[in-house]
Amino acid sequence: MQRMAIPAQKYSAGQREALAVAFEVRRIRPARRVVEMAAAGELEHNGVRLEPFEANEASVRGYAAYLRKRRAGQLSSPLEDASRRDAVERLRVRLVRAADAELRSIERRQREGVPVPGEEIRQVARAAREIASLPGLDDPAPVAPGLRTPGTGQKESGTTRGGLAGQIIAAAKRGRESAVEVEPESTPPSEPALEPEIGSDEWRRRAGERLAAETWARFEASRAASS
């Protein structure tokens, strides 16, 4: 994997991401125009308008290139030496933590009376649902999205194309460095009479489903309160 030097971090995380997204995702050209938008306070991060800040064209191009390589899977990762199962499990744990942190951020802003876009809440709920579908360490490999399950002929859900997940997959295909698969949501088996052992694959699956259900319930409650 390629290691890449990026500009010195004199910007906040939100400013760096806004510069990169404006140039790489929104395709605003030339880089000088992105610099002008930053100075005028016209850049956004996660739907929130940023305060005016100074930037330069080299930073715009550098952070955009870093974002492009990151999404294409061209940056080195400590997961490279892990098995597929271990890598997915480590990512699953980190995704659960990230989703929980985002939800806590949303709840904190709501308590402070800061409006939270419904789309931001919906994306957290969507992330929780997809995290719940990731296979456990000992689960059989799922059928790739868009293909049919052997023996049943049932077609799995199609490949994700929208949102950040779709952008990452598209970038990975363009980079031809790694293939990103979005695991399909599996149909949960009937509940056993006894509770599964804590830490087992079944316990993790149920915990993921509970997280998804709780996230969606919070989203519905927030939407009802704002209507």
N, C-alpha and C positions, 0 to 999 in steps of 0.2 A: 504494500500500500504506500501511497505517496505522502510524504510529510511536507507541509506547506507553511511558509512563514506568512504571517498576517501583520497588518500595521500595529504599531504600539497602541495599547488599549487606553487611550485618553478619553474615550467615550463610554457612556453607560451601556449596559447590555441592550436596553431598549433602543438607544440611538444607533448602535452597531447593526441591530437587526433591521431597523427602519431603513438605513442606508442600503443594506444589501437587498432587501425586498423591493425597494423602489427601483433599483437598477436591474436586478436579476429576474424578479417575478413580474413586476409591473411594467418592465421594459421601458422605463423612462430614459430617454437619450437626449443630449449627451450627458456625461457624468457631471458636467458643469451645472446642468439644470437641477440635478439632485442636490448639489451643494446649495444652490439658490433656494430650493424648497426648504432645506434644513434651516437656513438663515431666516426665512420668512415664517417659520413655524407651521409649515404645511405638511410635514411628514407625520405618519401615525404608526403606533405600535399596539397591536391587539385592539384596534378600533378606537384608541385614545390618542388625541392630538398631542404631539410633543411640543414642549417649549422650544423657542428658537435656539439653535446652537450652531457653532462654527464647525465646518468640515472642509475637506479638500478632496480633489478628484482622485488622488491616489488611494485614499481611504475608501472611497466609494467603490472603486474597481477591486481593491484588495478584499474587502468584506463580501462583495458580490461573488468573487471567484471562490472564496472560502465556502460560502453557502452552496454554490453550485457543486463543488467537490464533495461537501458533506452529504448532500442529498443523493449524489451519485454513488456513494459508498466508496469513494476514492481516498478517504482519510484512514489512517491506521487506527486500530481498535484493539483493546486487550482481549476482546472476545474472539479474535482471529484464531487463537490456539485452542479454543474450547470446542467441544463437540457440539453438534447442532442442537441436541436436547438441552445441554447445559447453557448454551448461548441464549436459547429461547426462554429458559427459566429465569436467567439473570435479567433479561430484558423485561420479562413479565413483572418481576418484583419491582424493577425501577419504574415501569409504567404505572403500577398501582400507587407507588409513592408519589409520582408526578401528578396523577389524577387527583389524589387526595390533597396534595398541596394546592392545586388549582381550585378545588372545591372550597378549601379553607379560605383561600384568598377571596373568592366570590362571597362567601358568608361574612367575612370581615368587612368587606366594602358595603354589603347590604346593611350590616349593623351600624355602620358609620353614615348611612343615608346616601351613599354614592350609588348612582344608577348603574346597573350591570346589564349589558346587552343580553337579550334572550339567546342570541346565537352563541355567545360564549358559554352559557349554561348548557345549551343543547350539545355543544361539541364535547364538553366534559362527560355528559351522559352517554354520548356515542362512543367515546373512548372507553368508558367503563364497560359498556356492552361488548366491545370488541376484545378487551382484555380478558373478559370472562370466557371467550371462545378459544383462547390459546390453549394448546394441549399441555397436559402435565408431562413430567419426565418419563413416565412409564406408559403413557397413552399411545395408541397406534398413530402413525403419521396420517393426518387428514388428507382428504382428496383436495387437489389444487382447485382454487376458485374457477368456475366455468366448466369443469369436467364433471363426468357422471360417476356416481359411486358404483364400484363393481358389485354385481349381484342384484342391485335394486334398480339401476338405471336412473336414479334420481339425480338431477343436475344440481350441483352446488351453486351458491350465490355467485354472481359475477364478480370480476375484478373491480376493486375500488378505483374510481377515476376522479372523484371530487375531493375537495379539501386538501389539507396538508398531506394526508396519506397518499392520495392520488398523485400529487406533485413529486413525492419521494419516489414512488414506483416509476413514474415516467422518467425522472432524472436517472434512476439506476439503469433503466433500459437504454437510455441515450449514452450513458457512460460506459456500458458494457463491462463494468468491473465486478458487479455483483447483481444477483437476482433477488428482488424483494417480493416475498409472497405474503398476502394478507390471508390469515387463516379464516376459513368460513365458520359461521356460528353453528355449532352442533346442537342437535336436539337432545336435551338432557334425558337420561333414563329415569324410570320411575324411582321414587324415593324408597330406600330400604327402611326397614322397621327400626334399625339401630343407627345411632349417630356414627359417622365415620371417625376413624382415629385422627386425632389432631396432627396436622402436618402431612397427612396422606394426600394423594392426588385428588380423591373424591372430596376431601375436606377443603382443598384449595379451590376446586371447581365451584363448590357451594359458596365459599367465601366470595369468589369473584361475582357470582350471580347475585348474592346479597348486596354487594357494593353497587352493582348496576341498578338493582331495584331501588336501593336507598337514594342513589343519585337522581334517578328519574323521578322519584317521589318528591325530592327537594325541588327539582325543576318545575314540576306541576304546581307545587305549592307557591313557588315564587311567581309563576306566571299568573296564577289565580289572584295573588295579592296585588299584582301590578295592574290587573284589568279593572 
